[in-house]
Structure formats: structure tokens, C-alpha cells
Amino acid sequence: MACKCDNEVCYAELDKFIAEGHYDDPDSLIQVLHHAQHLFGYLPREVQIYVAKKLDIPIAKVYGVVTFYTFFSETPRGENVIQVCLGTGCFVKGAAKVMESFENELKIKQGETTEDMQFTLSAVRCVGACALAPVVMINDKVYTHVDPSSVKRILEKYLISAAS
Amino acid sequence: MLNVIINGKTVEAEKGATILDVANEHGFKIPTLCHLNLHDMDYCNHPVACRVCMVEVDEGRGPILKPACDTYVSDGMKIETDSIKAITARRTVIELMLSNHPDDCLYCTRSTNCDLQNLAHTMGVRENRFQGKKSALGKDRSSKSIVKDLDKCVLCRRCESICSEVQTVNVYSPVHRGFDTVIGTAFQDSLHDTPCTFCGQCVSVCPTGALTEVSHVDRVWNKINDSETITIVQTAPAVRVAIAEEFGEAPGTISTGKMVAALKRMGFGYVFDTNWGADLTIMEEANEVVERLNKGTLPILTSCCPGWINFIEYQFPKLIDVPSTCKSPHEMQGAITKSYFAKKLNIDPEKIFVVSIMPCVAKKYEASREELSVDGLQDVDAVLTTRELAEMIKEAGINYVGLEEEEYDHPLGESTGAAAIFGATGGVLEAALRTAQGWLTDDKATNIDFKDVRGLEGIKEATIKINDLELKVAAASGLGNARKLLEKIESGENEYHVIEIMACPGGCVAGGGQPYNHGDRTIIEKRMKALYEIDSHKTLRESHKNPDIIKIYDEFLGKPGDHLSHKLLHTHYFNKTDIVK
């Protein structure tokens, strides 16, 4: 999820997205931030200001939204983003232990990124799959009924693809 | 009309009204904290955030707790504002709020004047059952005007609403989430690095000590007591009609003479009147109006208000040549004090310490502007708000109400009625019109009252006929209203020649440094009325007739707009848009 393009291309892509989707109004903030994060990998100060001006929203408000949602990140994120659900359902099914297991395996804390920029570990509040708790999402893939002991195995696949 | 039953009493209520509205109307007091409705300036802070106004409501399905500020009445609704359940809920809410509030009331500037403290006291909170995590965000002391103490913030969002909706400056927003939520700036930048104009309206609506002015009290006491320093104080027009409130007098009480007496007792060397500086400002500004009228470079915008000047520098950099180049009255007065007056008394201007008593917090920032200086000496050295002066008078043990009235010192103490009304929206404009008319008609005009530009409305306009000239004028107060006029100027639709702008809605009588009004805007009206009363009682009501002003031009300055005037009394503005990065 790190920046996949150089800045100029990213801004041009973002402009295109806003123009084509008619997103140049304050109500489209979330969609635009979502796409901006997809393009840039994260939402640095400059991108937030750019979006604010483009959509005619006060910068403070944009920053408020970015800091409210755990999905949005102000710091560069790793190639793989791990989201451990800590919503009520997952929590009572032992999600805290799952999180701990990821922290131990990756040697980082919740909210941090590994030094090699391979993994970012974050918490989410409910992904809407409580029947399958505890749930973990890695990038777009959903892992269900995750047991702390299965964390190592799940990660292996990503470590291999990173090495190749 | 609907019928609702409040505490067993049936009362009539309008459809669409909230329980809070109806209860207030019928004398049932429900406490509030975040809620603030200031009708005359289209301000309604209604986040339903604090839940202090909980009442028990029964609409036929048994009583449940609801917030009075956001529950709309229905026919037959039974409301209990004082049931044990409602009172307990309120108390719990306050206890929870206090569980994350510093326990330093003893040292807090807002102590005895704090809505939260007052609420906790009236609700009988004598201990707190909840001990939990406390935020430790510290203070933002970066700006020259406003101190922000986020640990004292109760998330009522009043500051955010007034900054965004009324002033359209948009500095604040809730940032982060849950326990970590703060009403912060973009990227949590310090206020100094935001487009904050320091108008101080956020300070005036803040219910706690989260937003206060940067204090100059200790600095001023030290200077007063320094035998090497000559302290010279000056008082803004709007202070004299507000300060008595701090001593229990009715709003609108005029206490000019007592204020002067108090300042003398405190030990200031000379007590001058910024109203004199206001008269001087009018000479320079009216001259500029006439000059620009001849050159065809109107419109002209007034430049007395530092909050407004900050606003144009941040938000409308293309228009920075439009405001008058006149310094604001207290800056002019400071410059004259350190030149003309110093020379008269044969004192070294470096030994003079000029203190301005202002209804304003932006004036603190203004006084620190490097360009507002002459030969390396700042025009003004310290600025005290009306509140700070009251604090010092109390500290010195002066019985303000019992003081015998005293007169300002000369020669910078005499002023006209035109200067008095500077403190109200429209006043500077009216004062400038009086003098411009006087000059253009050789003082033959009989009417000098321009009543169309008086009052609390946000934008007032009038067409003034002087000889064959039709001057279109407007006065705006509140930065949202200023924005409307500026956008017109920028797009070329503007039809006005002279425009007065004040950052605070209502003008300086409602300044960010005035005694807290706790949401009662009738207080602002009374202060405003008092200013016009001062004006009406003056024999001289046009700035150009002030004998001491005539004298200073004869003896020292030459003519308005001359070389020396330019050096001492005029300034320039900057494009500050790069702040927003």
C-alpha cells in the first residue's frame, strides 16, 4: 500500500477521479480521501490540504475526518495492511489475543509499521462479520475464526511473497 | 399551539419548539453547558454534546431521560425537569466531565466566572465518584493573544461554531476520536501557525478556562513599579461602558471617571484616552477618504480592527491595498506618546512604557507587529483586556464603585463624541462621515447623526448626500459578514465607497476581551447604547473640532497625510496566505 506512483501522477489521477465522479463537493470527502489514500498509500499533510481546497472544505475539518477514522493513515503504511477486528463480537471471541500474537510475530505494536515496510498492524472496530469472529483482514482478504496460534501460518504466505 | 405538562403544570407551547425553549419561556430553569443560542448573530451551537440538560419525558410510554435542548415538544407530553432521576443524571454527567478536568480551580483565570464550575456548584457536586484517565495535552502558548488549554476543554464546540459559522475562519474542528477527541486545529498546529485572526470570539463563548487571553498583568505591574520607567496608559472607547460590570454594576454603566481614578491609584504615570487617538485616526482616515475619492481609488475599508486586518491578510491577499493605511487608534496614540509627548516633557521615549486597555485580544498580537513601531520603538508595549484591568484593580484593593471620578491627563486625553462611538459597529464610519461632511461643507451641515449605520445588524448600509456627492457606505461586523462584502469587492460587484469592518459581531462592545456575557446579548446592546449616550452628551461631536487635535497638527504634524503623519500614523499590510500550508 505504499505510494505506487510519483506525486504528480497521483495528483493527476486524483483530479481525474474527482472530475469523473463529480466529487468536487464537501459531501464527497470520504470517497475522495479513500481514493487519495489508495493512490498515495497514505494521507500526508499536503494531500489533505489539496483535498480540502479541491472540495472547498476547511482544512481543520478534513484533518478531523482523517483522524476520526482508523482506516485513514497519516503515515506511510506497509505493503500489507493487517486489520485485526477488535469490535465487540471479535473481542469476546479472543481478538485481543490474536492482536497480541500479531504483535509478537511482527515485533511491532498496534498502529505501527515494520521497518522493512512490509506490514502495518492496525485495529478496526467491526468489519460486519461477527458470526465469523474473530476476524482479521489482510489487504482485501478476510480471515475468519482466527486462532492466535494460526497467526504465524497466515503471515508466512505474505513473507514468502515479499521475499520472491 | 400544543399543550405540554411541565412539572405538573400545563403550559402552551409552539410546535417545533424544544423542551428547553418552552421550559425557559415558562420559568423552569434547566441547566445547560454546550448549548448557546445567540439569535441576533445567527449563532446556534447545538451539538447536544454535554447532556447536562437531561429531563424526564413521558409521551405515553413511561418516562425516559432525554436532552431538553434537542427534544421537540408534542401534544400532551409530560416533562419533569426536577425529578430525582433527571437531577441524578445531570449530576452524573457533570461528575464524568469533571473526572477528566484538571482540579486546579484555585489557580484558574476563569474561577468564579466559569460555567462548568458554576454548574458543578449549583448541581451540588461535592465529590466525584469517578476517578479515571485524564488527558495531558498541555497548553498552546504560541500565539500573542490566546492561550489554549486543551485539558480544560469540555468539547462543547462553542468555539468551533463561532469560528466557523459566524466568523468563517474555520480554525477549529473536533479531531481524533473517543477519549482522545479534542477541539483542535488542522494537524494540531499551534494557533500561531493557523489563519486564526485572534478576534477572541472563541474566548468570549468558551464556558471554561480552555481559551483565555495571554496575560500581560505581571509585566504591567512590574513596569508600574520600576522607577526607571514612565508608564503611560490609554483606554479604548468600549472599555468604559463595560468594566463596571466586573464590579457588580449594571451592564451599560458608564464609568469613565472611576476608571481613570483607578488607573491613577494603580500608579500609572499618565492616563490618556485612546478616544483622543480615535479623533486623530478620523483626521487621517477622512483625509484618505477625500484623497481617494479624488483619485478614484475607492472603496476604502477601515483599519481600526486588528482581527479584521488579520482576516484580510490571510484570506483576501489580493485586496490588501484596499484598507486605509491608518494605524489603529491606540497605535497612533502610542506613536504620538513616544514622539510628540516625549518631546514636550523632554523625556527619553525609550523610558516610556505604553499600556493600552482594550476590549480586545487581537490588540495584543497587533501591538507586537514589528511594523507598528517608530525608529525601533514599538508604539504600544503591553495590552490589557477589560477583564485584566478589572483583575488588577481588584488585586490592588481599589474600591472601584466608591471612587471619586477623575479626569484624563492632557494633552492626549480630550476627545469628541465621534471618538466615543468607535466602540460600536458603524461608529468609525459615522465618525469619518461627520468629519468628511464637515470638511466638504465647511461645517455648514446641520445633521451629524448618521443613524442608518447604527445598531446591531451584521451589515448596515446607507447613502449619504454631501453637497452633490452621493456616498454609498456600509458597516459590517462579524467576519462572516465581512467576507460577504469582500467577495463583492473581489468580484467587482461592490457598490460602496466607504466600508467599515469590525471582527466582533456588534463591534468592540462585544470584543473578545470584554467581561464575559454568558450568552446574554442584551448586555452588548446596553454597552452600545451607553456609547451613543456619551456621544450625545459631548459638546464637540466631530473629530476635527477637537482642540487638542487641531493643536497637534499646528504644533507638530502639519496636515493630515503629511510626511510626519505618514511616518508615525500609517502602516502597511502583508499577504499571509502562506500560513495555510
Interface residues (C-beta under 8 A of the other chain):
Chain A: R45 Q48 I49 P58 I59 A60 K61 V62 Y63 G64 T67 F68
Chain B: S164 N170 V171 Y172 S173 P174 V175 H176 R177 G184 T185 A186 F187 V580 K581
